[in-house]
Amino acid sequence: MLGYPERGYNHIQLAIDIAREVEHPFTQAMALATGAFSYCRVRETQEATECLDTLLPLAEEQNFNMWVVNGSLVRGIAWTQSGFEDIGIQALIQGLSDYQSMGSEVSRAYPLASLAYAQGSACQAKQGLSILEQGLAHVDKSGERFGEAGIYRIKGDLLLLSDPGEGEAEDCYHRSLDIAKQQNAKSWELRTSMRLSYLWQKQGRIQEAKELLAGIYGWFTEGFDKPDLVDAKALLEELA
């Protein structure tokens, strides 16, 4: 989130390797679940799937019900990122329901945002906007602001899909940028900058789009082979 994807990737790998060495099932499940979530956040779907393929059988064998539900949620996110929106949406809906039935309210904003984004991709933008309102209500109630910038970014995307007006969508992107900057979340700032740059490109505001995206892209010092930075570079070349 802070803008060091390579370091984050290396820490995930180290944590999983250590967990395997100590041969402690709960530690292994925690490392694999955290790794799967983290890989999904940077759109490394293959790596996330590999974690899940080990996590879910282990969690089921050990009756780690929380990690079973957690893994099922991430599986839904991975499916939606791979273009399988229908099964991903169903998995996320079921996972969120199971999560809530267990009494857990932790980390709900991210899967809610992922569900909303998948619904937008499946031409269900209005349903997605309703889900995002649940996500924002969770953020306000819990104070868990980890996913807040992403919620506003996705809200902007869905508003563009559901309404030809662009002003409200741009307001959401600016809100997302403000939150990301307050949190020093450079990776989230990059994602929203790309979305706002696409919008400005469409509106003919090419110079503004280029300056916005070049400013945040130029901050990064690593991870240039990761999906977000690859996409940002491609858009900058398009804007040049």
C-alpha positions as CSV (number, residue, x, y, z in Angstrom):
1,M,0.0,0.0,0.0
2,L,2.8,2.4,0.8
3,G,4.3,2.0,-2.6
4,Y,7.0,-0.6,-2.2
5,P,5.5,-3.6,-4.1
6,E,8.8,-5.5,-4.4
7,R,9.5,-5.3,-0.7
8,G,6.0,-6.3,0.1
9,Y,6.3,-9.3,-2.3
10,N,9.6,-10.4,-0.7
11,H,8.1,-10.1,2.8
12,I,5.1,-12.3,1.9
13,Q,7.4,-15.0,0.5
14,L,9.7,-14.8,3.6
15,A,6.7,-15.2,5.9
16,I,5.3,-18.2,4.0
17,D,8.7,-19.8,3.9
18,I,9.2,-19.4,7.7
19,A,5.7,-20.7,8.4
20,R,6.5,-23.9,6.4
21,E,9.8,-24.4,8.3
22,V,8.2,-24.3,11.7
23,E,5.5,-26.7,10.7
24,H,2.9,-25.1,12.9
25,P,-0.5,-25.4,11.1
26,F,-2.1,-22.2,12.4
27,T,1.0,-20.2,11.6
28,Q,1.0,-21.7,8.1
29,A,-2.7,-20.9,7.6
30,M,-2.2,-17.3,8.8
31,A,0.8,-16.7,6.5
32,L,-0.9,-18.2,3.5
33,A,-4.2,-16.3,4.1
34,T,-2.3,-13.0,4.5
35,G,-0.2,-13.8,1.4
36,A,-3.3,-14.6,-0.7
37,F,-5.0,-11.4,0.3
38,S,-1.8,-9.4,-0.4
39,Y,-1.3,-10.9,-3.8
40,C,-4.8,-10.1,-4.8
41,R,-4.4,-6.5,-3.7
42,V,-1.6,-6.1,-6.2
43,R,-3.4,-8.3,-8.9
44,E,-0.9,-11.1,-8.7
45,T,-3.7,-13.7,-9.2
46,Q,-1.6,-16.7,-9.9
47,E,0.4,-16.3,-6.7
48,A,-2.8,-15.8,-4.7
49,T,-4.3,-19.0,-6.2
50,E,-1.2,-21.0,-5.3
51,C,-1.5,-19.8,-1.7
52,L,-5.2,-20.7,-1.6
53,D,-4.6,-24.2,-3.1
54,T,-2.5,-24.9,0.0
55,L,-4.5,-22.9,2.5
56,L,-8.0,-24.3,2.0
57,P,-7.2,-28.0,2.4
58,L,-5.0,-27.2,5.5
59,A,-7.7,-25.0,7.0
60,E,-10.5,-27.6,6.4
61,E,-8.3,-30.4,7.8
62,Q,-7.5,-28.4,11.0
63,N,-11.1,-27.0,11.4
64,F,-9.8,-23.5,11.1
65,N,-13.2,-22.2,10.0
66,M,-12.2,-18.5,9.9
67,W,-9.4,-19.3,7.5
68,V,-11.7,-21.4,5.4
69,V,-14.1,-18.5,5.0
70,N,-11.2,-16.1,4.6
71,G,-9.8,-18.2,1.8
72,S,-13.1,-18.6,0.1
73,L,-13.5,-14.8,0.0
74,V,-10.0,-14.4,-1.6
75,R,-10.9,-17.2,-4.0
76,G,-13.9,-15.1,-5.1
77,I,-11.7,-12.0,-5.5
78,A,-9.2,-14.0,-7.6
79,W,-11.9,-15.3,-9.8
80,T,-13.3,-11.8,-10.5
81,Q,-9.8,-10.5,-11.3
82,S,-9.3,-13.4,-13.8
83,G,-12.5,-12.4,-15.6
84,F,-14.9,-15.0,-14.1
85,E,-17.2,-12.5,-12.6
86,D,-20.3,-14.7,-12.2
87,I,-18.7,-17.4,-10.0
88,G,-16.6,-14.7,-8.3
89,I,-19.7,-12.7,-7.4
90,Q,-21.4,-15.8,-6.0
91,A,-18.3,-16.8,-4.0
92,L,-18.0,-13.3,-2.5
93,I,-21.7,-13.1,-1.6
94,Q,-21.5,-16.5,0.1
95,G,-18.2,-15.7,1.8
96,L,-19.4,-12.4,3.2
97,S,-22.5,-14.0,4.5
98,D,-20.5,-16.8,6.2
99,Y,-18.1,-14.2,7.6
100,Q,-20.9,-12.2,9.1
101,S,-22.6,-15.3,10.5
102,M,-19.4,-16.1,12.4
103,G,-19.7,-12.7,14.1
104,S,-16.7,-11.2,12.4
105,E,-16.6,-7.6,11.2
106,V,-12.9,-7.4,10.5
107,S,-11.6,-6.5,7.0
108,R,-15.1,-6.4,5.4
109,A,-14.5,-3.3,3.3
110,Y,-12.0,-4.8,0.9
111,P,-14.2,-7.8,-0.2
112,L,-17.2,-5.6,-0.3
113,A,-15.4,-3.3,-2.7
114,S,-14.2,-6.3,-4.7
115,L,-17.8,-7.5,-5.0
116,A,-19.0,-4.1,-6.1
117,Y,-16.3,-3.9,-8.8
118,A,-17.1,-7.3,-10.1
119,Q,-20.8,-6.4,-10.3
120,G,-19.9,-3.3,-12.3
121,S,-17.9,-5.5,-14.7
122,A,-20.9,-7.8,-15.0
123,C,-23.2,-4.9,-16.0
124,Q,-24.7,-4.6,-12.5
125,A,-23.4,-1.2,-11.6
126,K,-26.5,-0.2,-9.5
127,Q,-26.1,-3.3,-7.4
128,G,-22.5,-2.5,-7.0
129,L,-23.2,1.1,-5.8
130,S,-25.5,-0.3,-3.2
131,I,-22.8,-2.7,-2.0
132,L,-20.3,0.2,-1.8
133,E,-22.7,2.1,0.5
134,Q,-22.5,-0.9,2.8
135,G,-18.7,-0.7,2.6
136,L,-18.7,3.0,3.5
137,A,-21.1,2.4,6.4
138,H,-18.7,-0.3,7.7
139,V,-15.8,2.1,7.4
140,D,-17.6,4.8,9.4
141,K,-18.8,2.3,12.0
142,S,-15.6,0.4,12.6
143,G,-13.0,3.1,11.8
144,E,-11.3,0.5,9.6
145,R,-10.1,2.8,6.8
146,F,-7.8,0.4,5.0
147,G,-10.0,0.1,2.0
148,E,-11.6,3.6,2.0
149,A,-9.6,5.0,-0.9
150,G,-10.4,2.0,-3.0
151,I,-14.1,2.2,-2.2
152,Y,-14.3,5.8,-3.5
153,R,-12.2,4.9,-6.6
154,I,-14.6,2.0,-7.5
155,K,-17.6,4.2,-6.7
156,G,-16.3,6.6,-9.4
157,D,-15.9,3.8,-11.8
158,L,-19.5,2.5,-11.2
159,L,-20.9,6.0,-11.5
160,L,-19.4,6.3,-14.9
161,L,-21.0,3.0,-15.9
162,S,-24.5,3.9,-14.5
163,D,-24.8,7.5,-15.4
164,P,-23.5,9.6,-18.3
165,G,-22.7,12.5,-15.9
166,E,-19.0,12.6,-15.0
167,G,-18.9,15.3,-12.3
168,E,-19.9,13.0,-9.4
169,A,-17.4,10.3,-10.5
170,E,-14.6,12.9,-10.6
171,D,-15.5,14.0,-7.1
172,C,-15.2,10.4,-6.0
173,Y,-11.8,10.1,-7.6
174,H,-10.6,13.3,-5.9
175,R,-11.9,12.0,-2.5
176,S,-10.0,8.8,-3.1
177,L,-6.8,10.7,-3.9
178,D,-7.2,12.8,-0.7
179,I,-7.6,9.7,1.5
180,A,-4.7,7.9,-0.2
181,K,-2.4,10.9,0.3
182,Q,-3.4,11.2,4.0
183,Q,-2.5,7.6,4.5
184,N,0.7,7.8,2.4
185,A,-0.8,4.9,0.4
186,K,1.1,5.5,-2.8
187,S,-0.1,2.3,-4.5
188,W,-3.8,3.4,-4.0
189,E,-2.9,6.9,-5.1
190,L,-1.4,5.5,-8.3
191,R,-4.6,3.4,-9.0
192,T,-6.9,6.4,-8.6
193,S,-4.6,8.7,-10.6
194,M,-4.9,6.2,-13.5
195,R,-8.7,6.3,-13.3
196,L,-8.8,10.1,-13.1
197,S,-6.3,10.3,-16.0
198,Y,-8.4,8.0,-18.1
199,L,-11.4,10.3,-17.5
200,W,-9.5,13.5,-18.2
201,Q,-8.1,11.8,-21.4
202,K,-11.7,11.2,-22.5
203,Q,-12.5,14.8,-21.8
204,G,-9.6,16.1,-23.8
205,R,-7.7,17.3,-20.7
206,I,-4.5,15.5,-21.9
207,Q,-1.9,17.7,-20.2
208,E,-3.6,17.6,-16.8
209,A,-3.9,13.8,-17.1
210,K,-0.2,13.5,-18.0
211,E,1.0,15.7,-15.2
212,L,-1.1,13.9,-12.6
213,L,0.0,10.4,-13.6
214,A,3.6,11.3,-14.2
215,G,3.9,12.9,-10.8
216,I,2.9,9.7,-8.9
217,Y,4.5,7.3,-11.3
218,G,7.8,9.2,-10.9
219,W,7.7,8.6,-7.2
220,F,8.1,4.8,-7.4
221,T,11.5,3.2,-7.2
222,E,10.6,-0.5,-7.5
223,G,8.0,-3.0,-8.7
224,F,8.0,-1.7,-12.3
225,D,7.1,-5.2,-13.5
226,K,4.0,-5.3,-11.3
227,P,0.5,-4.9,-13.0
228,D,-0.3,-1.4,-11.7
229,L,3.0,0.2,-12.7
230,V,3.0,-1.6,-16.1
231,D,-0.5,-0.2,-16.8
232,A,0.5,3.3,-15.6
233,K,3.5,3.3,-17.9
234,A,1.4,2.3,-20.9
235,L,-1.1,5.1,-20.2
236,L,1.7,7.6,-19.9
237,E,3.0,6.6,-23.3
238,E,-0.5,6.9,-24.7
239,L,-0.8,10.4,-23.2
240,A,2.7,11.5,-24.5
